[in-house]
Amino acid sequence: MSWMVWTVPTAIFFSSIAAMLAGMTIWEIMSPTIERKGFLPIATTRGDRLFIGLLSAAFIHLGVIGFTSLSIWIALAVSALWLLVLMRWG
């Protein structure tokens, strides 16, 4: 990925997103999802919850970077926990 002049953390980030999408695609092929209603006010599929979780993670990181002096690792931990909760009960 050197042709894009990415740093190692950026390459890891986008590779992780690609791996999650590939994993979700395989999961969907092996076990088709049905919409369900959890604590979110709408019925969602696994893909919907992943998208909402990734979008939420972006806002959590922006909030930590913009409004606090906390470490970005704390934002990562909060985002990962939120994604797990959202995927399970969302």
PyMOL Python script that loads the backbone (N, CA, C, O; Angstrom):
from pymol import cmd

cmd.read_pdbstr("""\
ATOM      1  N   MET A   1       0.815  -1.205   0.000  1.00  0.00           N
ATOM      2  CA  MET A   1       0.000   0.000   0.000  1.00  0.00           C
ATOM      3  C   MET A   1       0.855   1.264   0.000  1.00  0.00           C
ATOM      4  O   MET A   1       0.349   2.351   0.280  1.00  0.00           O
ATOM      5  N   SER A   2       2.123   1.139  -0.305  1.00  0.00           N
ATOM      6  CA  SER A   2       3.012   2.304  -0.280  1.00  0.00           C
ATOM      7  C   SER A   2       2.662   3.321  -1.367  1.00  0.00           C
ATOM      8  O   SER A   2       2.977   4.503  -1.231  1.00  0.00           O
ATOM      9  N   TRP A   3       2.013   2.872  -2.441  1.00  0.00           N
ATOM     10  CA  TRP A   3       1.660   3.794  -3.512  1.00  0.00           C
ATOM     11  C   TRP A   3       0.663   4.846  -3.055  1.00  0.00           C
ATOM     12  O   TRP A   3       0.529   5.885  -3.701  1.00  0.00           O
ATOM     13  N   MET A   4      -0.052   4.596  -1.935  1.00  0.00           N
ATOM     14  CA  MET A   4      -1.014   5.567  -1.433  1.00  0.00           C
ATOM     15  C   MET A   4      -0.416   6.442  -0.344  1.00  0.00           C
ATOM     16  O   MET A   4      -1.096   7.327   0.175  1.00  0.00           O
ATOM     17  N   VAL A   5       0.826   6.216   0.006  1.00  0.00           N
ATOM     18  CA  VAL A   5       1.538   6.953   1.036  1.00  0.00           C
ATOM     19  C   VAL A   5       0.774   6.912   2.359  1.00  0.00           C
ATOM     20  O   VAL A   5       0.646   7.929   3.042  1.00  0.00           O
ATOM     21  N   TRP A   6       0.278   5.750   2.708  1.00  0.00           N
ATOM     22  CA  TRP A   6      -0.425   5.558   3.957  1.00  0.00           C
ATOM     23  C   TRP A   6       0.558   5.275   5.070  1.00  0.00           C
ATOM     24  O   TRP A   6       1.611   4.677   4.848  1.00  0.00           O
ATOM     25  N   THR A   7       0.214   5.703   6.249  1.00  0.00           N
ATOM     26  CA  THR A   7       0.989   5.301   7.412  1.00  0.00           C
ATOM     27  C   THR A   7       0.539   3.894   7.806  1.00  0.00           C
ATOM     28  O   THR A   7      -0.512   3.430   7.364  1.00  0.00           O
ATOM     29  N   VAL A   8       1.313   3.235   8.616  1.00  0.00           N
ATOM     30  CA  VAL A   8       0.960   1.874   9.046  1.00  0.00           C
ATOM     31  C   VAL A   8      -0.386   1.856   9.788  1.00  0.00           C
ATOM     32  O   VAL A   8      -1.211   0.989   9.500  1.00  0.00           O
ATOM     33  N   PRO A   9      -0.641   2.782  10.736  1.00  0.00           N
ATOM     34  CA  PRO A   9      -1.955   2.753  11.407  1.00  0.00           C
ATOM     35  C   PRO A   9      -3.127   2.939  10.439  1.00  0.00           C
ATOM     36  O   PRO A   9      -4.175   2.318  10.616  1.00  0.00           O
ATOM     37  N   THR A  10      -2.962   3.778   9.429  1.00  0.00           N
ATOM     38  CA  THR A  10      -4.031   3.985   8.456  1.00  0.00           C
ATOM     39  C   THR A  10      -4.275   2.720   7.648  1.00  0.00           C
ATOM     40  O   THR A  10      -5.421   2.346   7.398  1.00  0.00           O
ATOM     41  N   ALA A  11      -3.208   2.069   7.244  1.00  0.00           N
ATOM     42  CA  ALA A  11      -3.344   0.827   6.484  1.00  0.00           C
ATOM     43  C   ALA A  11      -4.008  -0.250   7.341  1.00  0.00           C
ATOM     44  O   ALA A  11      -4.855  -0.994   6.845  1.00  0.00           O
ATOM     45  N   ILE A  12      -3.642  -0.341   8.600  1.00  0.00           N
ATOM     46  CA  ILE A  12      -4.260  -1.320   9.507  1.00  0.00           C
ATOM     47  C   ILE A  12      -5.743  -1.017   9.677  1.00  0.00           C
ATOM     48  O   ILE A  12      -6.570  -1.929   9.666  1.00  0.00           O
ATOM     49  N   PHE A  13      -6.084   0.262   9.835  1.00  0.00           N
ATOM     50  CA  PHE A  13      -7.477   0.669  10.007  1.00  0.00           C
ATOM     51  C   PHE A  13      -8.324   0.243   8.808  1.00  0.00           C
ATOM     52  O   PHE A  13      -9.351  -0.414   8.980  1.00  0.00           O
ATOM     53  N   PHE A  14      -7.903   0.610   7.603  1.00  0.00           N
ATOM     54  CA  PHE A  14      -8.710   0.293   6.432  1.00  0.00           C
ATOM     55  C   PHE A  14      -8.688  -1.197   6.110  1.00  0.00           C
ATOM     56  O   PHE A  14      -9.671  -1.729   5.593  1.00  0.00           O
ATOM     57  N   SER A  15      -7.592  -1.872   6.404  1.00  0.00           N
ATOM     58  CA  SER A  15      -7.556  -3.324   6.235  1.00  0.00           C
ATOM     59  C   SER A  15      -8.515  -4.011   7.202  1.00  0.00           C
ATOM     60  O   SER A  15      -9.146  -5.008   6.851  1.00  0.00           O
ATOM     61  N   SER A  16      -8.624  -3.482   8.409  1.00  0.00           N
ATOM     62  CA  SER A  16      -9.563  -4.036   9.388  1.00  0.00           C
ATOM     63  C   SER A  16     -11.001  -3.858   8.932  1.00  0.00           C
ATOM     64  O   SER A  16     -11.818  -4.768   9.074  1.00  0.00           O
ATOM     65  N   ILE A  17     -11.310  -2.700   8.390  1.00  0.00           N
ATOM     66  CA  ILE A  17     -12.663  -2.453   7.869  1.00  0.00           C
ATOM     67  C   ILE A  17     -12.961  -3.441   6.725  1.00  0.00           C
ATOM     68  O   ILE A  17     -14.045  -4.023   6.671  1.00  0.00           O
ATOM     69  N   ALA A  18     -12.001  -3.622   5.823  1.00  0.00           N
ATOM     70  CA  ALA A  18     -12.187  -4.553   4.707  1.00  0.00           C
ATOM     71  C   ALA A  18     -12.378  -5.975   5.228  1.00  0.00           C
ATOM     72  O   ALA A  18     -13.212  -6.716   4.707  1.00  0.00           O
ATOM     73  N   ALA A  19     -11.622  -6.361   6.241  1.00  0.00           N
ATOM     74  CA  ALA A  19     -11.759  -7.701   6.821  1.00  0.00           C
ATOM     75  C   ALA A  19     -13.129  -7.877   7.471  1.00  0.00           C
ATOM     76  O   ALA A  19     -13.741  -8.939   7.355  1.00  0.00           O
ATOM     77  N   MET A  20     -13.614  -6.832   8.161  1.00  0.00           N
ATOM     78  CA  MET A  20     -14.949  -6.912   8.763  1.00  0.00           C
ATOM     79  C   MET A  20     -16.022  -7.076   7.691  1.00  0.00           C
ATOM     80  O   MET A  20     -16.937  -7.885   7.846  1.00  0.00           O
ATOM     81  N   LEU A  21     -15.914  -6.316   6.608  1.00  0.00           N
ATOM     82  CA  LEU A  21     -16.901  -6.426   5.532  1.00  0.00           C
ATOM     83  C   LEU A  21     -16.848  -7.797   4.871  1.00  0.00           C
ATOM     84  O   LEU A  21     -17.889  -8.371   4.551  1.00  0.00           O
ATOM     85  N   ALA A  22     -15.651  -8.325   4.665  1.00  0.00           N
ATOM     86  CA  ALA A  22     -15.521  -9.663   4.087  1.00  0.00           C
ATOM     87  C   ALA A  22     -16.112 -10.711   5.029  1.00  0.00           C
ATOM     88  O   ALA A  22     -16.821 -11.617   4.592  1.00  0.00           O
ATOM     89  N   GLY A  23     -15.819 -10.582   6.317  1.00  0.00           N
ATOM     90  CA  GLY A  23     -16.373 -11.508   7.302  1.00  0.00           C
ATOM     91  C   GLY A  23     -17.887 -11.452   7.355  1.00  0.00           C
ATOM     92  O   GLY A  23     -18.549 -12.488   7.428  1.00  0.00           O
ATOM     93  N   MET A  24     -18.441 -10.245   7.319  1.00  0.00           N
ATOM     94  CA  MET A  24     -19.895 -10.097   7.347  1.00  0.00           C
ATOM     95  C   MET A  24     -20.524 -10.686   6.076  1.00  0.00           C
ATOM     96  O   MET A  24     -21.610 -11.263   6.129  1.00  0.00           O
ATOM     97  N   THR A  25     -19.839 -10.539   4.937  1.00  0.00           N
ATOM     98  CA  THR A  25     -20.352 -11.112   3.691  1.00  0.00           C
ATOM     99  C   THR A  25     -20.399 -12.638   3.773  1.00  0.00           C
ATOM    100  O   THR A  25     -21.395 -13.257   3.401  1.00  0.00           O
ATOM    101  N   ILE A  26     -19.317 -13.233   4.260  1.00  0.00           N
ATOM    102  CA  ILE A  26     -19.278 -14.696   4.411  1.00  0.00           C
ATOM    103  C   ILE A  26     -20.345 -15.154   5.399  1.00  0.00           C
ATOM    104  O   ILE A  26     -21.036 -16.144   5.159  1.00  0.00           O
ATOM    105  N   TRP A  27     -20.477 -14.431   6.511  1.00  0.00           N
ATOM    106  CA  TRP A  27     -21.488 -14.768   7.516  1.00  0.00           C
ATOM    107  C   TRP A  27     -22.894 -14.702   6.908  1.00  0.00           C
ATOM    108  O   TRP A  27     -23.735 -15.561   7.171  1.00  0.00           O
ATOM    109  N   GLU A  28     -23.130 -13.679   6.102  1.00  0.00           N
ATOM    110  CA  GLU A  28     -24.444 -13.505   5.478  1.00  0.00           C
ATOM    111  C   GLU A  28     -24.733 -14.639   4.486  1.00  0.00           C
ATOM    112  O   GLU A  28     -25.867 -15.111   4.392  1.00  0.00           O
ATOM    113  N   ILE A  29     -23.719 -15.068   3.759  1.00  0.00           N
ATOM    114  CA  ILE A  29     -23.909 -16.171   2.809  1.00  0.00           C
ATOM    115  C   ILE A  29     -24.193 -17.472   3.557  1.00  0.00           C
ATOM    116  O   ILE A  29     -25.066 -18.246   3.164  1.00  0.00           O
ATOM    117  N   MET A  30     -23.451 -17.702   4.635  1.00  0.00           N
ATOM    118  CA  MET A  30     -23.604 -18.937   5.397  1.00  0.00           C
ATOM    119  C   MET A  30     -24.904 -18.962   6.212  1.00  0.00           C
ATOM    120  O   MET A  30     -25.537 -20.010   6.346  1.00  0.00           O
ATOM    121  N   SER A  31     -25.295 -17.809   6.750  1.00  0.00           N
ATOM    122  CA  SER A  31     -26.477 -17.723   7.605  1.00  0.00           C
ATOM    123  C   SER A  31     -27.213 -16.416   7.329  1.00  0.00           C
ATOM    124  O   SER A  31     -26.942 -15.408   7.981  1.00  0.00           O
ATOM    125  N   PRO A  32     -28.138 -16.418   6.376  1.00  0.00           N
ATOM    126  CA  PRO A  32     -28.857 -15.182   6.045  1.00  0.00           C
ATOM    127  C   PRO A  32     -29.530 -14.563   7.279  1.00  0.00           C
ATOM    128  O   PRO A  32     -30.088 -15.261   8.126  1.00  0.00           O
ATOM    129  N   THR A  33     -29.458 -13.271   7.344  1.00  0.00           N
ATOM    130  CA  THR A  33     -29.987 -12.555   8.506  1.00  0.00           C
ATOM    131  C   THR A  33     -31.453 -12.204   8.313  1.00  0.00           C
ATOM    132  O   THR A  33     -31.954 -12.124   7.191  1.00  0.00           O
ATOM    133  N   ILE A  34     -32.118 -12.000   9.428  1.00  0.00           N
ATOM    134  CA  ILE A  34     -33.479 -11.483   9.405  1.00  0.00           C
ATOM    135  C   ILE A  34     -33.484 -10.199  10.233  1.00  0.00           C
ATOM    136  O   ILE A  34     -32.690 -10.035  11.159  1.00  0.00           O
ATOM    137  N   GLU A  35     -34.370  -9.320   9.887  1.00  0.00           N
ATOM    138  CA  GLU A  35     -34.468  -8.085  10.663  1.00  0.00           C
ATOM    139  C   GLU A  35     -34.991  -8.394  12.052  1.00  0.00           C
ATOM    140  O   GLU A  35     -35.872  -9.235  12.230  1.00  0.00           O
ATOM    141  N   ARG A  36     -34.432  -7.698  13.037  1.00  0.00           N
ATOM    142  CA  ARG A  36     -34.943  -7.848  14.396  1.00  0.00           C
ATOM    143  C   ARG A  36     -34.902  -6.488  15.076  1.00  0.00           C
ATOM    144  O   ARG A  36     -34.180  -5.581  14.663  1.00  0.00           O
ATOM    145  N   LYS A  37     -35.684  -6.379  16.112  1.00  0.00           N
ATOM    146  CA  LYS A  37     -35.761  -5.126  16.858  1.00  0.00           C
ATOM    147  C   LYS A  37     -35.158  -5.343  18.229  1.00  0.00           C
ATOM    148  O   LYS A  37     -35.649  -6.150  19.019  1.00  0.00           O
ATOM    149  N   GLY A  38     -34.082  -4.612  18.505  1.00  0.00           N
ATOM    150  CA  GLY A  38     -33.452  -4.637  19.815  1.00  0.00           C
ATOM    151  C   GLY A  38     -33.756  -3.326  20.518  1.00  0.00           C
ATOM    152  O   GLY A  38     -34.889  -2.847  20.490  1.00  0.00           O
ATOM    153  N   PHE A  39     -32.732  -2.741  21.153  1.00  0.00           N
ATOM    154  CA  PHE A  39     -32.957  -1.471  21.841  1.00  0.00           C
ATOM    155  C   PHE A  39     -32.966  -0.281  20.885  1.00  0.00           C
ATOM    156  O   PHE A  39     -33.371   0.815  21.271  1.00  0.00           O
ATOM    157  N   LEU A  40     -32.525  -0.482  19.639  1.00  0.00           N
ATOM    158  CA  LEU A  40     -32.621   0.596  18.646  1.00  0.00           C
ATOM    159  C   LEU A  40     -34.084   0.768  18.256  1.00  0.00           C
ATOM    160  O   LEU A  40     -34.842  -0.202  18.262  1.00  0.00           O
ATOM    161  N   PRO A  41     -34.492   1.987  17.918  1.00  0.00           N
ATOM    162  CA  PRO A  41     -35.915   2.215  17.627  1.00  0.00           C
ATOM    163  C   PRO A  41     -36.362   1.725  16.248  1.00  0.00           C
ATOM    164  O   PRO A  41     -37.489   1.996  15.832  1.00  0.00           O
ATOM    165  N   ILE A  42     -35.490   1.008  15.541  1.00  0.00           N
ATOM    166  CA  ILE A  42     -35.835   0.485  14.221  1.00  0.00           C
ATOM    167  C   ILE A  42     -35.436  -0.987  14.141  1.00  0.00           C
ATOM    168  O   ILE A  42     -34.573  -1.450  14.887  1.00  0.00           O
ATOM    169  N   ALA A  43     -36.066  -1.701  13.240  1.00  0.00           N
ATOM    170  CA  ALA A  43     -35.664  -3.086  12.986  1.00  0.00           C
ATOM    171  C   ALA A  43     -34.398  -3.052  12.134  1.00  0.00           C
ATOM    172  O   ALA A  43     -34.336  -2.329  11.140  1.00  0.00           O
ATOM    173  N   THR A  44     -33.390  -3.834  12.521  1.00  0.00           N
ATOM    174  CA  THR A  44     -32.108  -3.799  11.832  1.00  0.00           C
ATOM    175  C   THR A  44     -31.603  -5.203  11.528  1.00  0.00           C
ATOM    176  O   THR A  44     -31.990  -6.177  12.174  1.00  0.00           O
ATOM    177  N   THR A  45     -30.732  -5.281  10.530  1.00  0.00           N
ATOM    178  CA  THR A  45     -30.018  -6.515  10.219  1.00  0.00           C
ATOM    179  C   THR A  45     -28.607  -6.394  10.788  1.00  0.00           C
ATOM    180  O   THR A  45     -28.235  -5.345  11.314  1.00  0.00           O
ATOM    181  N   ARG A  46     -27.823  -7.469  10.683  1.00  0.00           N
ATOM    182  CA  ARG A  46     -26.436  -7.411  11.154  1.00  0.00           C
ATOM    183  C   ARG A  46     -25.658  -6.321  10.436  1.00  0.00           C
ATOM    184  O   ARG A  46     -24.887  -5.588  11.055  1.00  0.00           O
ATOM    185  N   GLY A  47     -25.863  -6.214   9.126  1.00  0.00           N
ATOM    186  CA  GLY A  47     -25.160  -5.194   8.348  1.00  0.00           C
ATOM    187  C   GLY A  47     -25.529  -3.783   8.782  1.00  0.00           C
ATOM    188  O   GLY A  47     -24.671  -2.903   8.852  1.00  0.00           O
ATOM    189  N   ASP A  48     -26.801  -3.572   9.072  1.00  0.00           N
ATOM    190  CA  ASP A  48     -27.251  -2.264   9.560  1.00  0.00           C
ATOM    191  C   ASP A  48     -26.558  -1.912  10.870  1.00  0.00           C
ATOM    192  O   ASP A  48     -26.085  -0.792  11.059  1.00  0.00           O
ATOM    193  N   ARG A  49     -26.506  -2.896  11.775  1.00  0.00           N
ATOM    194  CA  ARG A  49     -25.891  -2.649  13.086  1.00  0.00           C
ATOM    195  C   ARG A  49     -24.388  -2.406  12.959  1.00  0.00           C
ATOM    196  O   ARG A  49     -23.827  -1.591  13.692  1.00  0.00           O
ATOM    197  N   LEU A  50     -23.729  -3.117  12.022  1.00  0.00           N
ATOM    198  CA  LEU A  50     -22.302  -2.867  11.797  1.00  0.00           C
ATOM    199  C   LEU A  50     -22.099  -1.449  11.283  1.00  0.00           C
ATOM    200  O   LEU A  50     -21.205  -0.746  11.755  1.00  0.00           O
ATOM    201  N   PHE A  51     -22.914  -1.017  10.324  1.00  0.00           N
ATOM    202  CA  PHE A  51     -22.796   0.335   9.786  1.00  0.00           C
ATOM    203  C   PHE A  51     -23.022   1.377  10.879  1.00  0.00           C
ATOM    204  O   PHE A  51     -22.253   2.331  10.997  1.00  0.00           O
ATOM    205  N   ILE A  52     -24.068   1.198  11.672  1.00  0.00           N
ATOM    206  CA  ILE A  52     -24.343   2.135  12.767  1.00  0.00           C
ATOM    207  C   ILE A  52     -23.185   2.134  13.758  1.00  0.00           C
ATOM    208  O   ILE A  52     -22.801   3.191  14.261  1.00  0.00           O
ATOM    209  N   GLY A  53     -22.627   0.963  14.044  1.00  0.00           N
ATOM    210  CA  GLY A  53     -21.501   0.869  14.964  1.00  0.00           C
ATOM    211  C   GLY A  53     -20.256   1.573  14.446  1.00  0.00           C
ATOM    212  O   GLY A  53     -19.569   2.258  15.203  1.00  0.00           O
ATOM    213  N   LEU A  54     -19.959   1.408  13.151  1.00  0.00           N
ATOM    214  CA  LEU A  54     -18.793   2.087  12.577  1.00  0.00           C
ATOM    215  C   LEU A  54     -18.995   3.598  12.545  1.00  0.00           C
ATOM    216  O   LEU A  54     -18.068   4.360  12.821  1.00  0.00           O
ATOM    217  N   LEU A  55     -20.191   4.023  12.214  1.00  0.00           N
ATOM    218  CA  LEU A  55     -20.498   5.451  12.214  1.00  0.00           C
ATOM    219  C   LEU A  55     -20.392   6.026  13.624  1.00  0.00           C
ATOM    220  O   LEU A  55     -19.859   7.118  13.817  1.00  0.00           O
ATOM    221  N   SER A  56     -20.902   5.286  14.604  1.00  0.00           N
ATOM    222  CA  SER A  56     -20.803   5.714  16.002  1.00  0.00           C
ATOM    223  C   SER A  56     -19.352   5.795  16.455  1.00  0.00           C
ATOM    224  O   SER A  56     -18.970   6.718  17.176  1.00  0.00           O
ATOM    225  N   ALA A  57     -18.541   4.823  16.029  1.00  0.00           N
ATOM    226  CA  ALA A  57     -17.123   4.823  16.392  1.00  0.00           C
ATOM    227  C   ALA A  57     -16.424   6.075  15.866  1.00  0.00           C
ATOM    228  O   ALA A  57     -15.584   6.659  16.551  1.00  0.00           O
ATOM    229  N   ALA A  58     -16.773   6.478  14.656  1.00  0.00           N
ATOM    230  CA  ALA A  58     -16.180   7.695  14.097  1.00  0.00           C
ATOM    231  C   ALA A  58     -16.534   8.909  14.960  1.00  0.00           C
ATOM    232  O   ALA A  58     -15.675   9.743  15.246  1.00  0.00           O
ATOM    233  N   PHE A  59     -17.793   9.004  15.370  1.00  0.00           N
ATOM    234  CA  PHE A  59     -18.205  10.138  16.198  1.00  0.00           C
ATOM    235  C   PHE A  59     -17.592  10.073  17.596  1.00  0.00           C
ATOM    236  O   PHE A  59     -17.251  11.111  18.164  1.00  0.00           O
ATOM    237  N   ILE A  60     -17.450   8.886  18.153  1.00  0.00           N
ATOM    238  CA  ILE A  60     -16.792   8.741  19.462  1.00  0.00           C
ATOM    239  C   ILE A  60     -15.348   9.227  19.361  1.00  0.00           C
ATOM    240  O   ILE A  60     -14.882   9.973  20.222  1.00  0.00           O
ATOM    241  N   HIS A  61     -14.645   8.809  18.320  1.00  0.00           N
ATOM    242  CA  HIS A  61     -13.256   9.240  18.144  1.00  0.00           C
ATOM    243  C   HIS A  61     -13.162  10.755  17.924  1.00  0.00           C
ATOM    244  O   HIS A  61     -12.295  11.414  18.496  1.00  0.00           O
ATOM    245  N   LEU A  62     -14.048  11.296  17.105  1.00  0.00           N
ATOM    246  CA  LEU A  62     -14.023  12.751  16.887  1.00  0.00           C
ATOM    247  C   LEU A  62     -14.299  13.503  18.183  1.00  0.00           C
ATOM    248  O   LEU A  62     -13.677  14.531  18.451  1.00  0.00           O
ATOM    249  N   GLY A  63     -15.227  12.995  18.987  1.00  0.00           N
ATOM    250  CA  GLY A  63     -15.523  13.637  20.266  1.00  0.00           C
ATOM    251  C   GLY A  63     -14.340  13.612  21.209  1.00  0.00           C
ATOM    252  O   GLY A  63     -14.042  14.609  21.866  1.00  0.00           O
ATOM    253  N   VAL A  64     -13.665  12.477  21.279  1.00  0.00           N
ATOM    254  CA  VAL A  64     -12.506  12.376  22.169  1.00  0.00           C
ATOM    255  C   VAL A  64     -11.378  13.284  21.681  1.00  0.00           C
ATOM    256  O   VAL A  64     -10.747  13.979  22.476  1.00  0.00           O
ATOM    257  N   ILE A  65     -11.130  13.274  20.381  1.00  0.00           N
ATOM    258  CA  ILE A  65     -10.055  14.112  19.839  1.00  0.00           C
ATOM    259  C   ILE A  65     -10.395  15.594  19.985  1.00  0.00           C
ATOM    260  O   ILE A  65      -9.537  16.398  20.350  1.00  0.00           O
ATOM    261  N   GLY A  66     -11.640  15.954  19.699  1.00  0.00           N
ATOM    262  CA  GLY A  66     -12.018  17.362  19.684  1.00  0.00           C
ATOM    263  C   GLY A  66     -12.291  17.991  21.030  1.00  0.00           C
ATOM    264  O   GLY A  66     -12.067  19.189  21.204  1.00  0.00           O
ATOM    265  N   PHE A  67     -12.771  17.211  21.995  1.00  0.00           N
ATOM    266  CA  PHE A  67     -13.253  17.829  23.230  1.00  0.00           C
ATOM    267  C   PHE A  67     -12.556  17.382  24.501  1.00  0.00           C
ATOM    268  O   PHE A  67     -12.849  17.903  25.576  1.00  0.00           O
ATOM    269  N   THR A  68     -11.639  16.427  24.402  1.00  0.00           N
ATOM    270  CA  THR A  68     -10.952  15.970  25.608  1.00  0.00           C
ATOM    271  C   THR A  68      -9.464  15.837  25.335  1.00  0.00           C
ATOM    272  O   THR A  68      -9.012  15.943  24.195  1.00  0.00           O
ATOM    273  N   SER A  69      -8.724  15.607  26.384  1.00  0.00           N
ATOM    274  CA  SER A  69      -7.294  15.340  26.235  1.00  0.00           C
ATOM    275  C   SER A  69      -7.010  13.862  26.523  1.00  0.00           C
ATOM    276  O   SER A  69      -5.868  13.480  26.779  1.00  0.00           O
ATOM    277  N   LEU A  70      -8.053  13.042  26.480  1.00  0.00           N
ATOM    278  CA  LEU A  70      -7.896  11.613  26.725  1.00  0.00           C
ATOM    279  C   LEU A  70      -7.129  10.954  25.587  1.00  0.00           C
ATOM    280  O   LEU A  70      -7.060  11.480  24.476  1.00  0.00           O
ATOM    281  N   SER A  71      -6.561   9.808  25.883  1.00  0.00           N
ATOM    282  CA  SER A  71      -5.834   9.043  24.881  1.00  0.00           C
ATOM    283  C   SER A  71      -6.807   8.485  23.847  1.00  0.00           C
ATOM    284  O   SER A  71      -7.954   8.170  24.162  1.00  0.00           O
ATOM    285  N   ILE A  72      -6.335   8.370  22.621  1.00  0.00           N
ATOM    286  CA  ILE A  72      -7.163   7.805  21.560  1.00  0.00           C
ATOM    287  C   ILE A  72      -7.450   6.330  21.818  1.00  0.00           C
ATOM    288  O   ILE A  72      -8.414   5.780  21.285  1.00  0.00           O
ATOM    289  N   TRP A  73      -6.612   5.687  22.640  1.00  0.00           N
ATOM    290  CA  TRP A  73      -6.836   4.288  22.988  1.00  0.00           C
ATOM    291  C   TRP A  73      -8.107   4.124  23.821  1.00  0.00           C
ATOM    292  O   TRP A  73      -8.763   3.084  23.756  1.00  0.00           O
ATOM    293  N   ILE A  74      -8.444   5.123  24.582  1.00  0.00           N
ATOM    294  CA  ILE A  74      -9.702   5.082  25.342  1.00  0.00           C
ATOM    295  C   ILE A  74     -10.883   5.135  24.380  1.00  0.00           C
ATOM    296  O   ILE A  74     -11.868   4.418  24.556  1.00  0.00           O
ATOM    297  N   ALA A  75     -10.780   5.984  23.367  1.00  0.00           N
ATOM    298  CA  ALA A  75     -11.839   6.052  22.354  1.00  0.00           C
ATOM    299  C   ALA A  75     -11.966   4.717  21.628  1.00  0.00           C
ATOM    300  O   ALA A  75     -13.076   4.280  21.324  1.00  0.00           O
ATOM    301  N   LEU A  76     -10.839   4.067  21.348  1.00  0.00           N
ATOM    302  CA  LEU A  76     -10.880   2.769  20.690  1.00  0.00           C
ATOM    303  C   LEU A  76     -11.575   1.732  21.567  1.00  0.00           C
ATOM    304  O   LEU A  76     -12.392   0.950  21.080  1.00  0.00           O
ATOM    305  N   ALA A  77     -11.254   1.725  22.853  1.00  0.00           N
ATOM    306  CA  ALA A  77     -11.878   0.771  23.774  1.00  0.00           C
ATOM    307  C   ALA A  77     -13.385   1.017  23.879  1.00  0.00           C
ATOM    308  O   ALA A  77     -14.171   0.071  23.841  1.00  0.00           O
ATOM    309  N   VAL A  78     -13.788   2.278  24.008  1.00  0.00           N
ATOM    310  CA  VAL A  78     -15.214   2.619  24.098  1.00  0.00           C
ATOM    311  C   VAL A  78     -15.928   2.227  22.801  1.00  0.00           C
ATOM    312  O   VAL A  78     -17.033   1.684  22.836  1.00  0.00           O
ATOM    313  N   SER A  79     -15.301   2.501  21.672  1.00  0.00           N
ATOM    314  CA  SER A  79     -15.903   2.167  20.383  1.00  0.00           C
ATOM    315  C   SER A  79     -16.060   0.661  20.209  1.00  0.00           C
ATOM    316  O   SER A  79     -17.097   0.197  19.735  1.00  0.00           O
ATOM    317  N   ALA A  80     -15.043  -0.102  20.589  1.00  0.00           N
ATOM    318  CA  ALA A  80     -15.119  -1.560  20.470  1.00  0.00           C
ATOM    319  C   ALA A  80     -16.217  -2.115  21.373  1.00  0.00           C
ATOM    320  O   ALA A  80     -16.976  -2.996  20.969  1.00  0.00           O
ATOM    321  N   LEU A  81     -16.295  -1.596  22.592  1.00  0.00           N
ATOM    322  CA  LEU A  81     -17.339  -2.036  23.515  1.00  0.00           C
ATOM    323  C   LEU A  81     -18.723  -1.685  22.970  1.00  0.00           C
ATOM    324  O   LEU A  81     -19.639  -2.506  23.020  1.00  0.00           O
ATOM    325  N   TRP A  82     -18.872  -0.477  22.454  1.00  0.00           N
ATOM    326  CA  TRP A  82     -20.143  -0.044  21.886  1.00  0.00           C
ATOM    327  C   TRP A  82     -20.529  -0.933  20.698  1.00  0.00           C
ATOM    328  O   TRP A  82     -21.694  -1.308  20.560  1.00  0.00           O
ATOM    329  N   LEU A  83     -19.561  -1.270  19.842  1.00  0.00           N
ATOM    330  CA  LEU A  83     -19.858  -2.124  18.696  1.00  0.00           C
ATOM    331  C   LEU A  83     -20.320  -3.506  19.152  1.00  0.00           C
ATOM    332  O   LEU A  83     -21.258  -4.063  18.582  1.00  0.00           O
ATOM    333  N   LEU A  84     -19.678  -4.056  20.160  1.00  0.00           N
ATOM    334  CA  LEU A  84     -20.086  -5.364  20.685  1.00  0.00           C
ATOM    335  C   LEU A  84     -21.512  -5.322  21.248  1.00  0.00           C
ATOM    336  O   LEU A  84     -22.316  -6.213  20.978  1.00  0.00           O
ATOM    337  N   VAL A  85     -21.816  -4.285  22.027  1.00  0.00           N
ATOM    338  CA  VAL A  85     -23.161  -4.140  22.591  1.00  0.00           C
ATOM    339  C   VAL A  85     -24.192  -3.965  21.477  1.00  0.00           C
ATOM    340  O   VAL A  85     -25.264  -4.569  21.504  1.00  0.00           O
ATOM    341  N   LEU A  86     -23.851  -3.136  20.509  1.00  0.00           N
ATOM    342  CA  LEU A  86     -24.778  -2.857  19.401  1.00  0.00           C
ATOM    343  C   LEU A  86     -25.026  -4.096  18.559  1.00  0.00           C
ATOM    344  O   LEU A  86     -26.162  -4.359  18.167  1.00  0.00           O
ATOM    345  N   MET A  87     -23.985  -4.858  18.278  1.00  0.00           N
ATOM    346  CA  MET A  87     -24.168  -6.063  17.472  1.00  0.00           C
ATOM    347  C   MET A  87     -24.973  -7.126  18.211  1.00  0.00           C
ATOM    348  O   MET A  87     -25.728  -7.873  17.588  1.00  0.00           O
ATOM    349  N   ARG A  88     -24.822  -7.202  19.518  1.00  0.00           N
ATOM    350  CA  ARG A  88     -25.513  -8.234  20.295  1.00  0.00           C
ATOM    351  C   ARG A  88     -26.969  -7.854  20.620  1.00  0.00           C
ATOM    352  O   ARG A  88     -27.887  -8.648  20.416  1.00  0.00           O
ATOM    353  N   TRP A  89     -27.159  -6.640  21.124  1.00  0.00           N
ATOM    354  CA  TRP A  89     -28.483  -6.270  21.638  1.00  0.00           C
ATOM    355  C   TRP A  89     -29.168  -5.142  20.856  1.00  0.00           C
ATOM    356  O   TRP A  89     -30.294  -4.771  21.184  1.00  0.00           O
ATOM    357  N   GLY A  90     -28.515  -4.597  19.838  1.00  0.00           N
ATOM    358  CA  GLY A  90     -29.018  -3.438  19.113  1.00  0.00           C
ATOM    359  C   GLY A  90     -30.168  -3.639  18.280  1.00  0.00           C
ATOM    360  O   GLY A  90     -30.640  -2.699  17.642  1.00  0.00           O
TER     361      GLY A  90
END
""", "prot")
cmd.dss("prot")
cmd.show_as("cartoon", "prot")
cmd.util.cbc("prot")
cmd.orient("prot")
